[in-house]
Amino acid sequence: MSSSTVAYTQRGILRFYDPAIGAADRHGRFLSSILAWSDAELEDCHDYIQTLFPLPEPSPFNPAAPLVSSGVFTAFRTKPELRNRLKESFCRMLKFYGFKLHVDGANEIVVKGENFGRASRNWVTRFNHNHLRITRIIRSLRVLGLEQQAAAFFVALEKVCEGNGRTIGSIGERSLEFWTRAATWPLYIAPDNDDEDKRSSCEGFLWDFEECRLRGGKQKDGYESGVIDHDAAVRPEIEDNHPALATDHKDSGEGSDDTDGAVGKVNEAKSSSENDSDAPTFSTRSKKRRHTASDSPPRTRARPELPNTSLPRR
């Protein structure tokens, strides 16, 4: 990523989401305007989702879309006002898919909305472009600090898949696989990355974050304390339904596109969205670097069996 691209990414996405600024995107659209669109507008337009839910990886369908740099990553995880605005975007898309976010005490759950029967007809099918959007949403939420909400969404999606079984119009296993990747893989691995060689060269800030998280936030190699184990909110629900993913995180001590009910519930966990003082602090070096197998952070879960083909990234 060039310095000019990084500068635009930080200025563009942060100004777009900052409630005190509320800048427009490249097309002159404001966040409040997009969130006020009808469901038909959200369905028919294909270049807003990459701005509402940015990723570290570029989109081949919208190359001009802003990317998550180390600065953007840190800003969202340390500023609750940015995460709150991101949650507004998430809630609007939940409604588009027929869900809603419900606060149940200290937990947040994703439940079917009153419009689920109508809204689900638009995406509960073997595959369509909304499946790619959902992958992006899950990954973006996790990267930008709303990991609890991403987990709740994934659990709700799983239950939709279970409820439909293998009936006509049911969601394909390929889509569920990519949602699982987006919800469970370490952040430095994109859901569509099946290449082990490419996987060893990644954005440094995501690798650094996962490495610091696995070390429990201890001061080592320049990393500071204060890292929160957000995955504590994800494991109980996800691993109940995917035993193969729950292999060695206890022993290790660790603790995209766009690739849509049911109730998804996550256990109470302390997250950066609850207390800004708990936001993680760590090195934000954004340069790419080569890693060997010996210095790779241990995986939190065993890699599931993957299909030979991959979904395109939106």
N, C-alpha and C positions, 0 to 999 in steps of 0.2 A: 504494500500500500504506500503510495507516494506521500510526501509531506503535505502537498496541496490537498490530496484526498482526505488525509487524516484531519487536516484543519477544517475542511468542509463538513466532514462527518461529525466532528465534535460540535462545531458551531450550528450546523443544520439540525441535527436530531435533538440536541439539548435545547436549542431555542424553540423548536417545534413543541417539545413537551413541557418546557418550563412555564408554569401558569402565570408567572410574572411578566413573561414576554409574549408567549403565544404566537410565535412567528409562523408564516405559511411555509408549506413545502415547495418543492421546485415548480409545481403546477399552480401555485397561488392558493392552495386549499389550506384551511385552518383545521386543527384537530376538532374543534367544536362543530365545524361544518360537516366534516366527514361522519362524526358520530351521530349527526342528525339526519343522515341519509336514510332513505327507505330501504327495506330489505332488497327490493328489486335493484336499487342503485348499487348496493354492496355486492350483489351477485354479478352484475353486469360489468362493473369496473374492475380492472385487474392490476392497476398500478398503485393502489393505495396501501395494500396489505404489507408491502415491504417497508413502508415508512412507519406504519402503526406498530409493526412487530419486526424491528431490524435484527439482523444476524451478523455475526463476524464474517460470514462467507458471502461473496457477491452473488447476486441473482442473475442467471443468464437471460431471464425474461425481462428484467428491469435493471440493466447495468448501471444506471444513474442513481439507483436507490442508495440511501445512506447506509454505512456499515458501522458495526459496533467496534470501536477502537478501545484501547486500554483506558483512555480518558472517559469515554462514554460508559464503559463497564463500571468504572469506579464511581462516576457521578451518580448513576442510578442506584448503586448499592449503598451510597452514603447519603442520599437526599430523598427523604420520604415523599416530598412533593412530586418528584418525578415518578416514583413508583405508584403513587396514588393516581396520577394521570394515566399511567400505563394500565392500571387496573380498570379505569373507566373504559378504555379501549377494549379490554378483555371482556368486560360485562356486556358491552354492545355486541361483540361477536358471539358471546354466549346466547344472547337473545336471538340473534340471527339464526343460530343453530337449534334454537328451541330449549335452551337451558337458562338457568339463572344462578347467581352466586348467593348463597344463604349463609348468614353468620349464625352459628349454633354454639353459643358460649364462647369458648376460646378457639373453636374450630371453624373453619370455612369449608362448606360443602357445595358441590355443584349438583343441582337438582333439576328435574324436568320443569320447564315453564308451562304456562297454560297454552302456549302456542306450539308445543312440541309436535303434536300430531301433524300440523300443517307444515312447520318449518323442516321437520325431519325428512319430508318427502323430497327435499331439495338436495340431500346429501347422503341419506341412508340408502346407499346403492353400492354395488361392487366397487366402483371407482369413479370419481370425477375430480375436478380441479379443487373442490373444497377439501378433499383429503390432503392435498398438498398444503393448502393453507393451514390446516389443523396442525400438521407437523411443524410448520414454521412458528405457529403461535406457542406451542408447547416449548419448543427450544428457546424462543425469544424470552418467554416468561422466566425460564430457568436462568438464562444468561444474565438477565437484568435484575434478578433478585426476588422474583415472585415465584419461588420454587414450591411453596405450599399450594398456591393456586394452580400451578401447572400440574402438580400431582393429583389434585382434586379433579381437574378436567380429564386427565388420563383415566382415572378410575371410573368416572362417569361414562367415558367412551367405551371402555372395556365392557361395562355392563350393558350398553346398547348392543355391542357385538354379541355378547352372550345371550341376550334376550331374543335376538333375531336368528341365532343359530345358523344353519346352512340353508335357510329358506331363500326363495327367489327375492332378489333385491337386497340381500344381506351384504354387509361390508366385507370386502375381500381380505384374506389373511395377509396379503402383501401390504395393505394400508395399515392394518393393526401392527404389523412388524415394524414399520417405520415410526408409528406413534410410540411404540415401546422403546425403540432406540432413542427417540427424542427425549423421552421421559426418564431414561435410566442410564444411558451412556455417559461417561465423563464429559464435561463441557468442552474439552479440547478436541473431541471427535464429533464431526458432523454426522447426522443420521444417514447420509447417503455415501459415506466414506467406507468403501469396502476394500480399499487398497492398503495393505499393511505397510508398504513402503512409504506411501504418502502420509500415512498416519504418524510416522515417526518425526515428521517435520510439521510443526504446527505453530499457531500464534502463541508467542511466549507468555502473554499475560494470562491466557486461559490455563496453560500448563502450570504456570507459577501459582495460580489460584488453587488449582486442584492439589498441587504438591503441598502448599501451605495448609490446606484444609486437612489433608491426610496426616500432616504432622501435628494437628491439633492447635495450630496457631502459635507454636513455639518459635522463639526467636532463633532462627537458623538461616544462614546464607542471606542475611539481610531482610528476612521476613519478620514482620511484627506480630504480636499477639492480637487476639480479638476475632479470630475467624470462627464463624458459627457453622456447625454441622447441619446445614439445611436439609440434607438427605434424610435426617432422622424423621422428618415428616413424610417422606416418600416411601421408605422401606416397608413399614408394616402393611400398607394396603397393596402395594405393587407386588411384593414378594409372596403374599398369600396366594395370589393368582398366577405367579410365575416362579415356582420353586427353583427352577434352574438358574434364575438370576441371583439367588441368595446364597452364594457359595462361600466366599472367603472374606467378606468385609469384617466379620467379627474377629477372626484370627489376625487380620492385618492391623487391627487397632485403629482403623480409620473412623473416625467418628466424630426439511428445513426449509423445506419451505413451509414452501408453502406446502411439504410431502404428503365430525362435527358431529328417553334419557333415563334416566337412571340417576342414582345418587352416587356421588363420589365423595368420600369422606377421608380426611387426613387427620392423623393424631396431632394433638397440640404440640407445637414445637416453637422454640424461641427463634424468631427470624428477624432479619434486618428491617422488615416492614413494621414490626411491632415496636422496636426501640432503636432509634437512630444511633445511639451510643454503642450499639452492638454491631454496627456495620463493620465488615472485615477490612483490615488494612494490610496491604501487601505490596510487593514490588509491582510496578506497572510497566515493566519493560515490554515493549511491543514488538521488538525485533524477532524474526524467526530464527530458530536455532535447531541444530540436529541433535537428536537424543538417541541413545543406544538402549538396548533392552535392559541393561544393568541399572540405568538411572531412571527408568520409567516409573512413575507412581503406580502402585499396584491397582489393578482394576477393582472397583467396588463390587462388581458382579461378573460372573462368567459371561463371556460373549455368547449370546444365543445363536442358534443355527440361522444363517442368513440366506436369503434367496440369491440366486446368481445374478439377477437383474436389479436395477435400482430405479427409484422414482426420480424424475427430474426435479431440480430445485427451482422454486418459483422466484 
